Amino acid sequence: MKQITPHAGIFGERSAAFTLGCHPDAGGQSRSIPLGFFQPPTSSVHLAQIVMKSFLILGLAGTFLAAATVSAQNYDIDSFAIDSGGGTSTGNGFTVSGSIRVLAAAPMSGGGYAVSGEFQSLIGGVPPTVAAPAIFDNTGGTENGYEEATANTWLANKFCLGPQTYQLDSVSLLLNSQDFSGAPGPPAAVRLQIYSNDPVSGKPSASTGLIMNLSGLTNPITLLGGQQLVMWTPATPFTLAANTCYWVVLSTDAGYIGEIDSFTMPTGDAAALGRGISGNAGAAWFVFDNESNRKMLIQGTAVPTPPGLSIAGVSISGNALRFSFLALAGQSYIIESRADLVTGAWVTVPGTTITGTGTAAQVTIPNALTQPQQFYRVKQLP
């Protein structure tokens, strides 16, 4: 039988503001400050929140399935078992009562064929592997020549991240062994590095120190047919920072290898044009232009952006101010205050150092409402 397998605030980038008010009872009882603003008939507490990148400022004024594929061939199932149990199925004039189950969970074979005596779920089991998204890809673009990398001649390819931070998963380069006869090209021991970018000159600056390992190949590599997409993966986790440019630098420790140039604009969040070359093993760089690049595929996984600081709730109890904010796990915060929002030094409120647990942190500032005017902020420590 043939085998069938079913397969508050920093002053900066983001800001939002709201104003809340309350009027304390004559007895000084605690009252929650509702979201919004209202004007009490007598003395009032106004609370302004300014939410930006690292601080929150509070101001107080006044009193404050995969389907199986089977070839269409003729085979007979000459051994089977149908056991009772289950329900009844009907259709097209046929009725089947009971259910089908595995009689024996042992594999059967003969005549060059085999069948496993078991059922496999098409829904459960191990989920298929999902490839990391391509953040840079011009491998399908035009081929506009090639350049040779050696131990002294290093080739650099630029890529630039946008506002999203990524974890680097792999870098693949379309390499050329300069032998298009269909025979294997000459072997070469290749090396890949990730360089930072000099923002002033726009050239490769220095190696990040990240070790990149060949995937599926070992040095020295031999390219079948003269051209092949070769992949490297990082030896340790490496984060590609948002709004930052990097360079993929190829060289060899022995032999030579070529890279394919392309004028096609890459796709992906890290798409950029720019190719450079060094004739002295990275000591100095020459950047040809910002109108082309070399063929490569970079894959990465997006790193979730942590939520910004924001006030979750505010209330007063007597002369004490109470509020909460989301404190990231492992992150430290302090509460600071000063009498003027614009001028003066911020002073740490005693006893307000907080280490986040990923939940809302509760803050109580005693006697906050006894001062004529005071502003408070939550500061996220480095």
C-alpha positions in Angstrom: 0.0 0.0 0.0 1.2 3.5 -0.7 1.9 5.7 2.3 -0.8 8.3 2.8 0.0 10.9 5.5 -2.6 13.5 6.3 -0.8 16.3 6.7 3.6 63.9 35.0 5.7 64.7 31.8 8.8 64.9 29.7 8.9 67.9 27.6 9.1 66.5 24.2 7.7 64.3 21.6 4.2 63.2 22.5 1.8 65.2 24.6 -1.8 65.1 25.7 -3.5 67.1 28.3 -6.7 67.1 30.3 -8.0 69.1 33.3 -9.9 67.8 36.2 -11.5 69.6 39.1 -13.1 68.8 42.4 -14.6 70.6 45.4 -13.8 69.1 48.8 -16.6 68.4 51.2 -16.9 70.7 54.2 -15.8 67.7 56.3 -12.7 67.1 54.1 -14.0 63.7 52.9 -12.2 61.9 50.0 -13.8 62.6 46.6 -12.7 61.1 43.3 -11.7 63.5 40.6 -13.8 62.6 37.5 -12.5 62.8 34.0 -13.4 66.2 32.6 -13.7 69.6 34.2 -16.3 71.4 36.2 -16.3 74.7 38.0 -17.2 74.3 41.7 -19.0 77.2 43.3 -16.3 77.8 46.0 -12.6 77.1 46.3 -11.5 74.4 43.9 -8.7 72.1 43.0 -7.5 72.0 39.4 -5.3 69.2 38.2 -3.5 69.5 34.9 -1.9 66.4 33.3 0.7 66.7 30.6 1.7 63.3 29.2 4.9 63.1 27.2 7.7 60.7 26.7 9.3 60.1 30.1 7.4 62.2 32.6 3.9 62.9 33.8 3.3 66.3 35.4 0.5 67.1 37.8 -0.2 70.6 38.8 -2.1 71.7 41.9 -3.3 75.2 42.4 -5.3 76.7 45.3 -6.4 74.0 47.7 -5.8 71.3 45.1 -5.3 23.8 8.3 -3.1 22.0 5.8 -4.8 19.6 3.3 -3.2 16.2 2.4 -2.1 15.8 -1.3 -2.5 12.3 -2.8 -1.5 11.4 -6.3 -4.4 10.2 -8.5 -3.2 6.5 -8.8 -5.1 3.2 -8.5 -4.5 1.5 -5.2 -6.6 -1.0 -3.3 -7.1 -0.9 0.5 -7.2 -4.6 1.2 -7.1 -4.4 5.0 -9.4 -2.2 7.2 -11.6 -2.3 10.3 -14.8 -0.5 11.1 -15.8 -0.5 14.8 -19.1 0.5 16.3 -19.7 3.6 18.2 -20.4 7.2 17.3 -23.4 8.3 15.2 -24.9 7.9 11.8 -23.8 9.7 8.6 -25.9 9.8 5.4 -25.5 11.3 1.9 -25.9 10.4 -1.8 -28.1 7.4 -1.0 -25.6 5.9 1.5 -25.8 5.5 5.3 -22.9 4.7 7.6 -23.6 3.9 11.3 -20.8 3.9 13.9 -17.4 5.4 13.6 -14.0 4.6 12.2 -11.1 4.2 14.6 -7.6 2.9 14.7 -7.6 -0.9 15.1 -3.8 -1.1 15.7 -1.5 1.8 16.0 1.4 0.0 14.4 2.8 0.9 11.0 2.3 -1.5 8.1 4.6 -1.9 5.1 5.3 -4.1 2.1 6.2 -3.9 -1.5 7.9 -0.6 -1.1 4.9 1.1 0.5 3.9 1.9 4.0 1.0 3.2 5.9 0.9 4.4 9.5 -2.0 2.9 11.5 -3.2 6.1 13.1 -5.1 9.3 12.5 -3.5 12.7 12.6 -5.4 15.9 13.2 -5.3 18.6 10.4 -6.2 21.2 13.0 -4.1 20.4 16.1 -0.5 19.5 16.3 2.6 21.6 15.7 1.7 24.8 13.9 3.6 25.6 10.7 6.7 27.8 10.9 6.0 31.4 10.0 8.9 33.2 8.3 9.9 36.5 9.8 8.8 39.4 7.6 11.2 40.9 5.1 12.2 44.4 6.2 14.5 44.9 3.2 14.2 43.0 -0.1 15.5 43.8 -3.6 16.3 40.3 -4.6 13.7 40.4 -7.4 15.1 43.6 -8.9 17.3 44.2 -11.8 20.9 43.0 -11.9 23.3 45.8 -12.8 26.7 44.2 -12.5 28.7 42.9 -9.6 31.6 43.8 -7.4 34.2 41.5 -5.8 34.8 41.1 -2.1 38.2 39.9 -0.8 40.2 40.0 2.5 41.1 43.6 1.8 38.2 44.7 -0.4 35.0 45.0 1.7 31.6 45.7 0.3 29.0 47.6 2.3 25.2 47.7 1.7 23.0 50.3 3.5 19.7 49.8 5.2 17.7 52.3 7.3 15.0 51.6 9.9 11.9 53.8 10.2 9.9 54.4 13.4 9.6 50.7 14.2 12.3 48.8 16.1 13.1 45.3 14.9 14.9 42.2 16.2 17.3 41.0 13.5 16.5 37.5 12.3 18.6 37.0 9.2 20.6 38.7 6.4 20.8 37.0 3.0 23.0 38.2 0.1 22.9 37.2 -3.5 26.5 36.1 -4.1 28.3 35.4 -7.3 31.2 33.0 -7.7 32.1 34.3 -11.2 31.6 30.9 -12.7 28.4 30.8 -14.8 29.2 27.5 -16.6 26.9 25.6 -14.3 29.8 24.0 -12.4 30.5 24.8 -8.8 32.4 28.1 -8.4 35.7 28.4 -6.5 35.4 28.1 -2.7 35.6 31.2 -0.5 35.6 31.8 3.2 33.1 34.6 3.6 32.5 36.9 6.6 29.5 39.2 7.3 29.4 42.1 9.8 26.9 44.7 10.7 28.3 48.2 10.9 26.8 51.4 12.4 26.3 54.4 10.2 28.1 57.7 10.6 25.3 60.3 10.4 27.6 63.1 9.3 29.4 61.4 6.4 26.8 58.8 5.7 29.5 56.1 5.5 30.0 52.9 7.6 31.3 53.9 11.0 32.3 50.9 13.1 31.4 47.3 13.6 28.6 46.6 16.0 30.5 43.6 17.2 27.6 41.3 16.3 28.7 37.8 15.1 26.8 36.6 12.0 26.8 32.8 11.4 26.3 31.1 8.0 22.9 29.3 7.9 22.9 25.9 6.1 26.5 26.4 4.8 29.9 26.2 6.3 33.1 28.0 5.3 34.6 27.8 2.7 31.4 28.0 0.7 31.0 26.8 -2.9 28.1 28.3 -5.0 26.4 25.8 -7.3 25.8 27.3 -10.7 27.8 30.4 -9.9 25.1 32.3 -8.0 23.2 31.7 -4.8 21.3 33.5 -2.1 23.4 32.9 1.1 21.9 33.5 4.6 23.5 34.5 7.9 21.8 34.6 11.3 22.9 36.5 14.4 24.8 34.5 17.0 23.1 36.5 19.7 19.9 38.6 19.8 20.4 42.0 18.1 18.0 44.9 18.1 17.8 47.3 15.1 17.0 50.7 16.6 14.2 52.7 15.1 15.1 55.7 12.9 18.7 54.3 12.5 20.8 53.3 9.5 23.2 50.3 9.4 25.5 48.7 6.9 25.8 45.0 5.9 29.5 44.5 5.3 30.8 41.5 3.3 34.4 40.4 3.1 36.4 37.1 2.8 39.0 35.5 4.9 40.2 33.4 1.9 39.3 33.5 -1.8 37.0 36.0 -3.4 33.2 36.3 -3.9 31.0 38.7 -5.8 27.9 40.7 -4.9 25.2 41.6 -7.4 24.3 45.3 -7.8 20.8 46.6 -8.4 19.2 49.9 -9.2 15.8 48.6 -8.1 14.3 50.3 -5.0 14.1 47.8 -2.2 10.8 47.1 -0.4 10.2 46.8 3.4 10.5 49.0 6.5 14.3 49.2 6.2 14.4 49.9 2.5 17.3 52.3 1.5 19.7 52.9 -1.3 23.5 53.2 -0.8 26.5 51.0 -1.4 30.1 51.5 -0.3 33.5 49.9 -0.7 36.7 49.8 1.3 40.0 48.9 -0.3 41.9 48.6 3.0 39.8 46.2 5.1 37.4 48.8 6.5 40.0 51.5 7.4 38.4 54.0 5.0 35.2 53.9 3.0 34.1 55.2 -0.4 30.3 55.5 -1.0 29.5 55.3 -4.6 26.0 56.8 -4.6 22.5 56.7 -3.0 20.9 55.5 -6.2 21.7 51.8 -6.0 22.3 49.0 -3.6 23.4 45.3 -3.7 20.9 42.5 -3.7 20.0 41.3 -0.3 17.1 40.2 1.9 16.9 41.2 5.6 14.3 39.6 7.9 13.3 40.9 11.3 10.6 40.7 13.9 8.9 43.9 15.1 9.6 44.8 18.7 6.4 46.0 20.5 6.6 49.6 21.5 6.0 49.9 25.3 3.1 52.1 26.3 3.8 55.7 27.3 3.3 57.1 30.7 -0.3 58.0 31.5 -2.3 58.7 34.6 -4.8 55.9 35.3 -6.8 57.6 38.2 -6.6 60.5 40.6 -8.3 61.2 43.9 -7.9 63.2 47.1 -8.3 62.2 50.7 -8.2 65.0 53.1 -5.0 66.9 52.2 -3.4 63.9 50.4 -3.2 63.5 46.7 -3.5 60.0 45.2 -2.9 58.8 41.7 -1.8 55.8 39.7 0.1 55.1 36.5 1.2 52.0 34.5 4.7 51.1 35.6 6.6 48.8 33.2 8.0 45.6 34.8 11.6 46.2 36.0 11.5 49.9 35.2 12.2 52.4 38.0 10.4 55.7 38.6 10.5 58.6 41.0 8.0 61.4 41.8 9.4 65.0 41.7 7.8 68.3 42.5 8.4 72.1 42.3 6.3 75.2 42.9 6.4 76.5 39.3 5.8 74.6 36.1 8.3 76.6 34.1 11.1 77.5 36.5 12.9 76.0 39.5 14.6 72.7 40.2 12.6 69.5 40.4 13.0 67.9 43.8 12.4 64.2 44.5 9.4 63.6 46.8 10.8 61.5 49.7 9.7 57.9 49.7 8.4 57.8 46.2 10.9 55.6 44.4 8.9 52.9 42.6 10.0 49.7 40.7 7.4 48.7 38.2 5.7 45.3 38.0 3.8 45.7 34.8 0.7 46.9 36.7 -0.6 50.2 37.9 1.6 51.8 40.6 -0.3 53.6 43.4 1.2 56.9 44.6 0.1 58.9 47.7 1.5 62.3 48.5 0.6 63.4 52.0 -0.3 67.1 52.6 -0.1 67.9 48.9 -3.2 70.2 49.2 -1.8 72.3 52.0 0.6 74.2 49.7 -0.4 77.3 47.8 0.7 75.8 44.5 2.8 72.7 43.6 3.5 70.6 40.5 4.3 66.9 40.5 5.8 64.7 37.9 6.5 61.0 37.4 10.0 60.5 36.0 11.1 57.3 34.4 14.7 56.5 35.3 17.2 55.3 32.7 
